[in-house]
């Protein structure tokens, strides 16, 4: 097999991420990866093909346009080839020699314009935000705890996808150096590992913007108080009146004793423990749904036989989310047949 052959076009960088070989910032185009290392005196550019193999820099031409955001000053600097001895196996790199020691991280845009690349993509233009290249920050994954709830609310946005944390399930907590960064899903972890400094900076900016917006906004309404309560024989009539689980739309008692919740002092019954989290996310939505359902099924008996049980430990982890779609709340949470279990 010819190892120098490139794979097909890079359709999605998230599907084929690349670890920086020199600790720089990675940018992907349709057929190439580019790694830029910023030092106080120069910007080095390494070129790779879609297979993440180095491309000989000897024949590539181009320049770098640097624009300082705060002052508006800009300059164009030629990219010079720095060749390496053949026996080293290093294909060389391009360099723009310029003193950037006085430029603050994030205060400059650097646009690279390249020509005479391999034929599948002979010309390329891409832009990066300037950040001095530093020794890579360690990125480690940690478990979420109740103490993370407030930091997640303060960040609220995934720095990779820029979508709301919690929209795709529980966020993932990454410790980048000594700074927590929360991302929305598994696909974002590699992105942070590729550019830890950049995502720490972006996360700090998001938290700062959110903090400013909250100070300018009226206080949010108080969250409803939700607690798990113990079932007793006195709940039989209320369970029969409600009739169905408002989360899964199945009959209460069909999967064993229902779970009783108190939402601001009002009882609400769900079919199993797996539905508790849904109610915690949208309590008033499900209270209203149960009230409407109970009017329709008040005369229908259920399979419930009340017994006294100890409530499970409440789930302290929840997020503000939009009311679930019909598809999300329909259907059954349980399999059928022997040995089946809920959720």
N, C-alpha and C positions, 0 to 999 in steps of 0.2 A: 504494500500500500504506500502511495506517495504521501508522506507526512506534510509536505509543503503545500498540498492542495487545500484550498479553503472550503469550508462548509458553505451552505447556501446563505442567502441574505439573513441578517439578524432581524427577524420579525419582531422580537420582543426581548429587550435587554434583560427584563426580569427573569425570563426563561433561560437565558444563557449569560448569567453574570460573570464578571471577570474580576479576580483579585488583583490589585495593583502589584506589580513586580518591584516597584521602586518607592512605594509608599505615597504615590501621587493620586490625583483625581482622575477618574475614569469617565470618558464620554464614548458612547457607541453611536455610529452612524449605520447606514444600511449594510455596508460590507467591511467596516473597520472598527477597531477599538483604538482609542487614543488615551495615553496616560501622560499627564502633565505634572511635573515636579517644579514647584515654585520655591526658589531660594531668594535671599535678599539681593542677589546680584544677577540672577538670570532665571529664565523659564525654560526647562528642558521638556522636549516633546518626544515620546516614544510611540511608535506606530506598530499595530498588530492587525493581522487579517481576521476574518470571521471565525477562524479556527483557533484564535488567540495565540498564533505563532508570530514571531517578530517579522517585520517587513524591513528590508534594506533601505536605510534612510539616504543612501548616497545620491540618488537621483531626484529626490523630492524637493520641490521648491515651495516657498511660501513666506508669509510674514504674520506678525501678531499686532493687532490694533488694541491698545490698552487705553481705557477711558476711566478716569477717576470720577466716581459718582458725586462726591461732595463738592469738588471744585469745577468739574466739567472739563478739566484738562485731558488731552488725549495725545497719543503718539503712536506712530507705526514703526515697527522694528523688524528688520529682515531676520528670517530663520536661517542659521548657518548649520551646515552638516558637521558633526563631530564623528569622524570615522574611527573605528577601533581596529586593531590588528586582526587579520583574518584568523589567525590561529586561536584567538580567544572565543570565536563563535558568536561574538557580540556584533549585531548588525548596525550599531551606531544609533545616534539620535540627532534631533534638531535642537538648536538653542537660540533664544533671543536674549542677547546680553543687554540688560537694563537694570539700573539701580532702583529697586522697589522697597528699599528698607524703611522708607518713611510712610508707606501706604498701609492703612489699617486693613485687617482682614475683613472681607465682605464689602469694601469700599471701592472696588475696581472691577470692571468687566473686561475680560480678555477674549477677543475674537480672533480665532485662528483661521486663516485662509490658505489652503494647501492645493498644490497642483502637481501633476506628473506622478500621481499615485498609480498603483496597478490598474489595469484596464477595466476591471469590473466597477470601479468607482474612481475615475481619474482626478476629480476635483471635489473638494469638501470644504465646507465652512461650518464652524461650530463655536459656541461661546460658553465660557465658564466664569464663575465668580472667583475672584482672587482670594486664596487663603494660603499663607505660607505653609509649606510642607513640613510637618513635624514628625517625630517618631510616632508610629501608629499607636493609637489609644487601644487598650484592651477592651474588647466587647464581650460581655458575658450575660447569659440569660438567667433571670431570677424568677421565683414564683411570686404570684400576686397575693397580697394579703389585704385585709380590711383597711390597713393603714395607707394603702395605695389609692384608696378611693378619692381622697381630696386632691392629690397630685394629678390623677387622671382627669378630674373635673377641671383643674386649672389649665392643663395642657389642651384637652378636649379634641385636638386635631392630630391625626397621624402626620408626621413630618414628611413621610415618603409619598403617600397617595393623596394627602390633604383632604381626607374624608374624616367623618366624625368617629372618634374612638367609641367602640361598643356596637357599631352598626354591623360588624361581622363577627360578633361574639366577644368574649373577654379579650381585652388587649393583651399584648405580649410586653413584658417588662424587660428592658435591656439596661444594663449598667455599662455606660461608656466612660471608662475611667471611673471617676467617682460621681458621675452625673446620670440620673435616671432618664431614659428616653422610652416612651411608650409608643408602640406601633400597632397597627390594626390587625395584622395577620402574618402568617409564616412567610409569605412572599416578600415582606419588607425587611426581614432580618438580614438577608444577604446585602441589601442595599446599604444598610447602616454599617455593616462590616466593611464594605468597600470604601466608605467615606465617613468614618466616625467623626472627624473634626467638623465636617460640613453639616452633619445632621445634629450635632450638639449645638452648633451656632443657630441652625434653623429652629430647633426646638426652643431655645432661649428666646428667640424673636417671637415665636408663636405665644409663649407664656406671657411675654411682656405686652403684646397686643391685646391678648384676652384680659389681662389684668386692667389695662386702661379702659377697655370696653365695659367691664363690669363696674368700674367706679362711676362711669357715665350713665349706667343703666339703673332703673328702679330695682329694688330688692326683689328677688324671685319669690314666688309663693312657697309657703312651707310644704315640705313633703308630707304626705299622709303617714300616719303611724300604722304600721302593719306588724301584727304579731301572730304567731302560731298558738292556737288554743287547744285545750283537751276536749275530745269528744265525750259526751255523756248521753244517756238515754233521752235527756230532754231535747237533744238536737234532732231527734227522729222526725218530728213534724216539720221543722225548717228544711231538712234535707229533702223530704218528700215534696215540700212546696217548691223548692228551687228545681229539683228534678234532674237537671243535667249539669255537667261540668262546663263552665263558660269558656274554658280554654280549648278543650278538645271536643266539645259538643257531644260527648258520650254520656250515658246514664250514670248518675252517681251510684256507687256501690257495685258497679260492674267489674271493678278491679280491686275489690276489698274495701275496707273502711275508707270513706272520704277523708280528706285533710281539711281541717277547719282553720280559717284565717279570720282575724278581726281587723277590719280596715276602718280606722277612725271610729271604733266601737260598733261597726256594723258587721255581722257575720257573713262570710262568703265561703262556700264549700267547693273544693276542686277534687278531681278523681284520684290524684296521686301526688307524691312529693315532687315529681318532675314538673308539675304545673305551677309550683309556688313562685319560681323565678319570673315566669311570664306575668303573674299578678303583681309582683313587686315592681316590674317595669311600667305597667299600665294599670294601676289599681282602679281608677275611676271608670276606665273603659270596661273592665270586666265586671265591676259592680253594676253598671248600667245594663250590660248585656245579660247578667244573671237575673236582674229584676224584670227585664222584658221577657226572658224565657220562662220565668216562674209563672207569669200570668197565663202562658199558653199551656203549661204542663202541670198545673197545680193539682189536678185530679189524677195524674198518672202515678201509680206506685213505683217505687224503686226497689232494687235488690239489697238495699242497705239494712243491716242489723247493727244497731249501735252497741259498741263495747267501749269501756274506758281504756284509753291508750295514752302513753306518754308522748308528747309532741317532740318531733326531731328538733335539732338545733337550728335556729333560723339562719337563713342565708343572708349574710350581711352585705353581700356584693350585688349592687344593682346599678343600672344606668338609666338616664333619661332617654327614651326612644320614642319614635312615632308609634301610634296605634298600629298593631300588626295587620297585614293584609288579610283578606278572606282566606287566601291560600295558606297563610301561616297559621291561622287558628282553626282551620278545618281538619277533618280526618280524625284518625285515632292514634293515640300515643302508644298503644300496646299491640304486641303481636298476638296471634291466636295459637292455640295448641299447648301441649304440656311443656312446662319449663319456660314459658314465655315470661318476659318481665317488662315493666314499663320503663321507657326512656333508656 
